[in-house]
């Protein structure tokens, strides 16, 4: 069973993760204020003219799009976990979404946004 102390520690970890993810996204993307968890990567704004540099810019942009998508998903998972913690009365935080068994404390300490227990995650 998760104690209040452990839940507070996990909440702090999630809050730190959320801040770090948003900071990383802000370094190359703009947040859409109308859609939650939606960011738009900005195309590298470098000098044009050299076809090799333009190709490099396009490749960099593709990489940023992939990173943006990954970070958006992670941010969404973190927000969902925080919402579950804030709604402690529902008892859904730390419960596997597949089998409804409690997620192991070690797993939550390593990955506080986990939705599944180890068995169901495989």
Backbone as a ProteinNet text record, in pm:
[ID]
protein_1_A
[PRIMARY]
XXXXXXXXXXXXXXXXXXXXXXXXXXXXXXXXXXXXXXXXXXXXXXXXXXXXXXXXXXXXXXXXXXXXXXXXXXXXXXXXXXXXXXXXXXXXXXXXXXXXXXXXXXXXXXXXXXXXXXXXXX
[TERTIARY]
84.4	0	88.6	50.8	127.3	91.1	192.7	170.5	157.6	108	96.1	232.9	335.2	471	520.1	496.2	537.7	460.4	330.9	249.2	299	332.7	386.1	518.3	602.9	731.1	709.4	614.3	584	524	439.6	381.8	491.7	588	700.2	782.2	806.5	880.5	805.3	675.1	594.1	594.9	585.8	587.2	721.1	830	962.6	973.7	921.6	923.4	845.7	729	644.6	719.1	784.2	860.3	973.2	1045.8	1158	1110.7	1001.9	948.3	904.8	832.1	785.7	904.2	1007.9	1126.1	1193.3	1203.4	1264.6	1180.2	1048.8	961.3	973.1	978	987.5	1115.8	1217.3	1344.6	1337.1	1233.8	1224.5	1081.7	983.2	843.9	761.3	643.9	550.6	425.2	378.7	260.6	133.9	42.4	-89.3	-176.3	-213.5	-290.4	-433.8	-480.4	-617.3	-631.1	-522.4	-525.9	-423.9	-472.3	-383.4	-289.9	-166	-62.4	-33.4	-52.1	-22.5	80.9	192.7	302.8	335.7	399	438.6	588.1	661.8	806.4	830.5	931.6	965.1	1075.7	1058.9	1158.9	1284.9	1402.5	1527.1	1536.2	1561.3	1562.7	1706.8	1764.8	1904	1910.3	2029	2045.8	2013.8	1944.4	1906	2004.5	2003.9	2089.1	2172.4	2234	2316.7	2227	2217.4	2129.3	2162.9	2291.2	2328.5	2275.9	2287.6	2237.1	2085.5	2019.6	1873.7	1832.1	1906.1	1878.2	1901.7	2009.3	2036.8	1925.4	1877.3	1767.7	1642.3	1613.1	1495	1508.2	1626.2	1650.7	1637.4	1693.3	1682.9	1537	1459.7	1318	1242.2	1271.2	1207.6	1238.8	1363.1	1402.6	1328.3	1312.7	1240.5	1093.2	1033.8	894	876.7	969.9	964.7	981.3	1077.1	1100.7	978.9	923	803.9	691.4	665.7	558.3	583.3	704.1	741.6	723.6	768.1	756.1	610.9	530.9	388.5	320.5	351.2	293.3	336.7	463.8	517.2	449.3	435.5	370.6	225.9	158.5	19.5	12.3	102.1	104.7	133	224.7	257.7	135.8	67.5	-51.2	-162.1	-180.4	-282	-249	-122.6	-80.1	-102.1	-69.2	-91	-239.5	-323.3	-468.3	-516.6	-465.1	-504.1	-460.5	-341.7	-293.7	-382.9	-420.8	-503.1	-644.7	-686.6	-817.8	-799.4	-728.3	-692.8	-816.6	-929.4	-1050	-1089.7	-1054.7	-1091.8	-1005.4	-888	-799.3	-743.5	-740.9	-694.6	-545.3	-480.7	-336.5	-268.6	-175.8	-102.3	-176.7	-282.6	-361.2	-345.7	-313.7	-294.2	-423.2	-412.3	-529	-576.2	-494.8	-534.9	-596.6	-523.5	-567	-627.1	-620	-674	-602.2	-485.3	-405.5	-316.1	-267.6	-180.2	-45.8	1.6	132.9	236.9	342.4	446.3	509	537.3	596.3	729.4	812	941.1	920.3	819.7	790.6	748.2	662	617.3	731.8	822	936.4	1025.4	1036.8	1118.9	1044.4	913.7	832.1	696.8	691.3	569	446.2	465.9	351.3	302.9	357	322.2	171.3	118.6	-23.6	-48.4	56.8	44	145.1	108	202.5	305.7	410.5	517.3	460	376.6	322.9	243.7	159.9	76.6	152	263.2	340.3	422.2	440.9	524.6	448.8
-118.7	0	124.6	220.5	345.1	435.4	477	567.9	711.2	798.7	939.9	997.7	954.2	1002.6	961.3	836.3	786.7	859.3	877.9	947.8	1090.6	1157.2	1294.2	1294.8	1196.9	1186.2	1163.4	1077.7	1050.8	1174.6	1245.9	1368.8	1470.9	1482	1574.9	1533.4	1403.2	1355	1389.6	1366.7	1396.2	1545.6	1627.8	1773	1817.4	1759.3	1790.1	1744.5	1625.2	1575.2	1668.6	1712	1800.7	1929.9	1986.8	2110.5	2088.2	1978	1948.5	1924.8	1852.7	1825.3	1955.1	2039.3	2166	2255.3	2255.6	2337	2288.2	2155.8	2102	2135.4	2119.2	2153.4	2301.4	2387.7	2531.9	2570.1	2483.5	2515.2	2504.6	2435.9	2422.8	2424.9	2440.2	2435.3	2541.7	2565.3	2663.1	2586.9	2617.4	2550.3	2609.2	2521.3	2562.7	2584.5	2706.4	2739	2686.3	2651.4	2603.7	2452.6	2379.2	2233	2185.2	2117.3	2066.1	1961.2	1963.8	1869.6	1879.1	1995.4	2012.6	2123.1	2086.4	2178.3	2174.1	2279.3	2285.9	2315.1	2219.4	2238.3	2347.9	2429.7	2538.6	2495	2526.1	2491.8	2573.6	2509.2	2584.2	2703.8	2818.9	2942	2982.4	2914.8	2942.3	3005.6	3047.2	3109.3	3009.2	3058.4	2973.6	2994	2899.1	2911.2	2788.1	2736.7	2617.6	2494.8	2417.5	2299.8	2197.7	2184.2	2090.5	2136.4	2266	2319.4	2309.1	2332.3	2319.8	2175.2	2079.9	1938.4	1904.7	1959.6	1939.2	1998	2116.2	2180.3	2093.2	2037.2	1951.8	1826.8	1768.9	1651.4	1687.9	1800.4	1846	1867.2	1925.7	1950.6	1819	1721.2	1589.4	1529.1	1542.2	1491.6	1565.2	1696	1774.7	1735.1	1705.4	1661.7	1531.3	1440.3	1312	1332.4	1414.5	1444.5	1514.3	1607.7	1679.6	1581.6	1490.3	1392.5	1306.8	1260.3	1177	1253.1	1376.9	1458	1492.8	1516.7	1543.4	1423.7	1303.7	1182.8	1165.4	1189.4	1177.7	1280.6	1403	1508.6	1471	1414.5	1372.5	1264.5	1166.7	1060.8	1116.7	1212.2	1274.5	1349.8	1424.9	1499.1	1405.3	1294.4	1196.6	1140	1107.1	1054.5	1158.3	1284	1389.8	1406.5	1398.2	1407.6	1294.1	1173.9	1059.5	1080.3	1134.2	1161	1265.2	1367.9	1474.7	1427	1321.1	1261.7	1134.1	1146.1	1030.6	947.8	1010.5	939.4	831.2	848.3	748.2	623.6	639.5	525.2	469.4	549.6	499.5	515.7	602	616.3	492	438.8	320.9	191.1	198.5	79.6	53.5	-69.6	-108.5	-89.7	-26.6	-2.4	-127.8	-234	-358.6	-458.1	-488.8	-596.1	-543.9	-413.6	-348.2	-386.2	-448.4	-477.5	-357.9	-350.2	-239	-249.7	-135	-128.7	-129	-205.9	-219.6	-84.7	-64.5	61.1	88.1	-16	1.4	54.7	2.7	48.4	194.5	231.8	370.9	465	418.3	503	526.8	426.6	439.3	513.2	493.3	551	591.5	708.2	745.3	764.6	778	793.7	660.1	549.1	415.5	392	335	302.6	154.1	73.6	-71.1	-130.4	-241.8	-316.5	-381.8	-435.2	-498.5	-609.6	-693.3	-809.2	-766	-663.9	-619	-529.3	-475.2	-387	-464.6	-592.3	-673.5	-712.9
0	0	0	-79.2	-87.3	29.7	102.5	215.2	163.6	248.5	210.8	177.5	252.4	228.8	89.6	52.1	-80.7	-190.1	-170.6	-270.4	-288.8	-180.1	-188.5	-264.2	-236.9	-307.6	-457.7	-491.2	-632.1	-699.1	-626.9	-680.4	-710.1	-620.4	-641.6	-763.7	-779.3	-896.5	-1024.8	-1023.6	-1142.2	-1174.5	-1072.4	-1093	-1151.3	-1101.5	-1156	-1301	-1330.6	-1468.7	-1560.1	-1515	-1595.9	-1628.5	-1528.9	-1548.8	-1648.7	-1634.5	-1723.9	-1867.6	-1883.1	-2017.6	-2083.6	-2010.5	-2067.2	-2104.3	-2020.2	-2049.3	-2177.5	-2193.1	-2314.7	-2437.3	-2426.3	-2538.7	-2574.7	-2475.5	-2500.2	-2571.9	-2566.8	-2631.4	-2784.3	-2835.3	-2981	-3035.2	-2948.2	-2992.9	-2922.4	-2977.9	-2922	-2878.7	-2757.4	-2703.6	-2764.4	-2801.3	-2849.9	-2726.5	-2699.9	-2578.8	-2585.8	-2705.5	-2721.9	-2708.3	-2729.3	-2721.5	-2618.6	-2517	-2413.6	-2473.4	-2433	-2476.9	-2626.6	-2684.7	-2826.4	-2843.2	-2902.4	-2926.5	-3074.5	-3124.2	-3264.5	-3271.9	-3325.2	-3342.2	-3445.1	-3419.4	-3510.3	-3605.2	-3731.3	-3831.9	-3804.1	-3808.7	-3784.9	-3879	-3824.6	-3902.9	-3931.3	-4025.8	-4060.9	-4199.4	-4237.3	-4369.3	-4479.4	-4578.9	-4692.1	-4806.8	-4896.1	-5013.9	-5037.3	-4935.2	-4948.4	-4939.6	-5048.7	-5050.6	-4940.1	-4908.1	-4802	-4666.5	-4640.1	-4513.4	-4506.9	-4618.2	-4621.1	-4595.5	-4649.5	-4624.9	-4477.4	-4421.4	-4279	-4192.6	-4232.2	-4158.7	-4162.6	-4278.3	-4293	-4205.7	-4202.7	-4119.2	-3971.8	-3933.4	-3794.2	-3755.2	-3846.6	-3820.9	-3803	-3887	-3873.7	-3736.8	-3692.2	-3560.5	-3448.6	-3465.2	-3365.5	-3359.2	-3474.1	-3476.5	-3400	-3420.3	-3350.4	-3199.4	-3160.8	-3019.9	-2959.1	-3033.6	-2986.2	-2955.4	-3046.6	-3028	-2903.6	-2889.3	-2774.9	-2642.5	-2639.6	-2518.8	-2488	-2591.9	-2570.9	-2504.4	-2551.3	-2492.8	-2347.7	-2321.5	-2185.9	-2094.7	-2142.9	-2065.3	-2034.2	-2131.4	-2111	-2002.2	-2007.4	-1906.4	-1767.1	-1759.4	-1631.7	-1577.8	-1664.2	-1621	-1573.5	-1643.1	-1602.3	-1464.5	-1442.9	-1312.4	-1202.7	-1230.6	-1131.7	-1101.1	-1204.1	-1182.2	-1093	-1115.6	-1032.5	-887.9	-868.7	-732.5	-666	-739.6	-683.1	-651.8	-718.5	-692	-610.4	-499.7	-417.1	-381.1	-365.3	-324.7	-424.5	-552.1	-651.7	-639.3	-579.7	-560.6	-689.3	-795.4	-925.2	-947.4	-869.6	-886.4	-831.8	-909.5	-866.4	-891.8	-972.4	-1006.7	-1156	-1191.4	-1331.2	-1410.5	-1526.5	-1611	-1685	-1684.5	-1750.8	-1653.1	-1545.4	-1454.7	-1324	-1301.2	-1180.9	-1051.6	-1063.3	-944.3	-915.5	-792.5	-755.2	-829.2	-878.1	-942	-830.7	-850.9	-749.6	-716.5	-587.2	-541.4	-611.5	-629.9	-698	-839.1	-907.2	-1044.5	-1043.6	-950.8	-943.3	-906.5	-822.6	-786.7	-909.8	-994.7	-1115.7	-1226.4	-1232.2	-1338.8	-1279.6	-1212.1	-1140.9	-1229.1	-1360.1	-1450.1	-1506.5	-1455.2	-1505.3	-1499.4	-1607.2	-1614.8	-1590.2	-1606.5	-1599	-1501.5	-1441.8	-1358.5	-1450.6	-1392.4	-1471.7	-1559.2	-1503.2	-1575.4	-1699.6	-1684.1	-1796.1	-1895	-1853.9	-1940	-2043.4	-2019.5	-2109.1	-2232.5
[MASK]
++++++++++++++++++++++++++++++++++++++++++++++++++++++++++++++++++++++++++++++++++++++++++++++++++++++++++++++++++++++++++

